[in-house]
Amino acid sequence: MGYTVTVQQVKPHWIAAARGGYEKGRVSATMLGLLGVAWDFIKRSGVKSDGQNVAIYRREWMEAGARVFEKFEDAGEIRCVATPAGPAAMVVHMGPYELLGDVHKAIREWCAANGREMEGTNWEIYGHHEEDPARRRTDVFYLLR
């Protein structure tokens, strides 16, 4: 599958996020656990979300949660985190989550071929859930230097 990489100037969005370490082969399980913690917080706290799940991958940990409308005070293991801002390489992926590895590879290859240096942080914004995997949208971003 060919992917079109664009460079965008992205703005930060607040998310209610839980943080955890991750290792290869356990990323999905870790992310789903963190999302569960974040959504439990949203249901209890009354913080308003637009329903979009977000996962931010840092060098040594990940933060996953739900995009929210306003900044709020951190509460226990939930932090109010902003998605990165600045120039980012981006791809819109339509299809099963299992193919996201191909998207990440395509962005890394595009950066190398186009002389763009990645900052080290990447993130995914998941569209509203679709039963049909072919209709699932995931926006994948890599922050550029």
Secondary structure as GFF3:
##gff-version 3
##sequence-region A 1 145
A	DSSP	beta_strand	6	10	.	.	.	ID=ss1
A	DSSP	beta_strand	14	20	.	.	.	ID=ss2
A	DSSP	alpha_helix	27	45	.	.	.	ID=ss3
A	DSSP	beta_strand	49	57	.	.	.	ID=ss4
A	DSSP	beta_strand	62	68	.	.	.	ID=ss5
A	DSSP	beta_strand	79	82	.	.	.	ID=ss6
A	DSSP	beta_strand	86	94	.	.	.	ID=ss7
A	DSSP	three_ten_helix	97	99	.	.	.	ID=ss8
A	DSSP	alpha_helix	100	113	.	.	.	ID=ss9
A	DSSP	beta_strand	118	126	.	.	.	ID=ss10
A	DSSP	three_ten_helix	133	135	.	.	.	ID=ss11
A	DSSP	beta_strand	137	144	.	.	.	ID=ss12
###
